[in-house]
Amino acid sequence: MSYDLVRGMNDLLPEEVAWWRLVEETIRDVARRYNYREIRFPIVEYTDLFTRGIGEATEVVTKQMFTFPDQKGRSLSLRPEGTASVARAYLTHGLQTTAPFQKLLYLGPMFRYEKPQKGRYRQFHQYGIEAIGSLDPSLDAEVIAFAWTLMTDLGLGGLSLRLNSIGCEQDRAPYHAALRAHFADSIGAMCDNCRRRYDDNPLRILDCKEETCRPFIGTAPGPVEHLCEECAAHFAEVQALLDRLGLDYTIDPHLVRGLDYYTRTVFELISDDLGSQDSLLGGGRYDGLIESVGGPETPGVGFAGGLERLVIVLQERGTALDPERVDLFIASIGDNGRRLAFELTEKLRSAGLAVEIDHRARTLRKQLALANQLTARHLLVLGEDEVASGTAKLKEMDSGEERDVRLDSEVLAAELADDRRGSE
Ligand code: HAM
């Protein structure tokens, strides 16, 4: 009997992992330059953290969480995102008193019970940054600049940044009133979800993807029209700073995002390569989140993106990946040759080189085919003559050049290191 993969969850074979490592290394390098330090937190939290943090009425909480009781009947959930956990960790470790300003990076698996399709999975992976402890618009602009820098470093152009401000808690009531007034005549013709949202949280109506609802949504007022003076000034400054950097963005008056903790700035980076799941990353400010999970009033801003989606875009654009090469392949003939090959391989690996032999005792022809498959930089063939003389021909695979070398691990290590330096 064999087992199936759990729906919406994926294995990553080594060829695929090579892409992930490229993306992860680039993210870590951008984080280093922007001074965001990595935090790691558990995959499981008490369900209540997400219910209160992300919002009771959001799709993520009502429909998408993997929730289960522990042995004592407490409700636990697999994390559907990272921001609520970062807020929890900030409070768990008393950072609000010891080091209230934090710039944090995280990478890891997240879980949402969604209908799987290209770019949408039940176990997916996010990279995200969170800057906590300041209301300054420079932080909103920095977080957005981080996202652009990452895309530039990965060679991804042609993306579009959608930006909006949904204002503060106080702006919500007048905006909700304006939305209810706008939808008052049409709500009867809209979907069940929208009818529910009309009473609970009319802002969520703007997220509706139903064909029947879209025409009514298209003409709805945006939250920017209802910003208080402070929020309007904040949004203007975020834009002024982005303009300074020459970053391109479009104000999307209906961008509200799907999680309840957002205040003021919200944004998404969109790629045409992703089809319907076009959001490469999304984020914004969440000045009420830390308070809502039991902490003092503490502002924050950040974003998260899906690693799978970045890899898809890179692959679809035909980005070339450098092959992972071994420095040396040692082929051998006969028992003595094989033993010497084994010993040299171990010693050279200890000296820091990537070396491989054939562990299936096959013909020389098959061993050489394996050396090619591994795109080995160098090749040695050890037979009885080489064992007896203690020398062999070291072949440089790219140029085909050969030179005599002593079969001594230190000599070989120096030769290979020299070649590597030469080719860099
Ligand atoms: P989100 O928009 O729910 O925001 O998710 C962020 C990104 O995660 C999406 O743009 C997408 O790239 C990826 N993503 C989400 N769901 C899936 C899925 N089922 N399969 C594959 N990729 C997915 C958040 O999670 C917020 N915590 C972002 C944030 C951080 N806001 C402030 N700080």
Residues whose N, C-alpha, C, O or C-beta is under 5 A from the ligand:
A	BS01	HAM	E81 G82 T83 R112 E114 G119 R120 Y121 F124 G128 I129 S279 L280 L281 G282 G283 G284 G302 F303 A304 G305 G306 R309
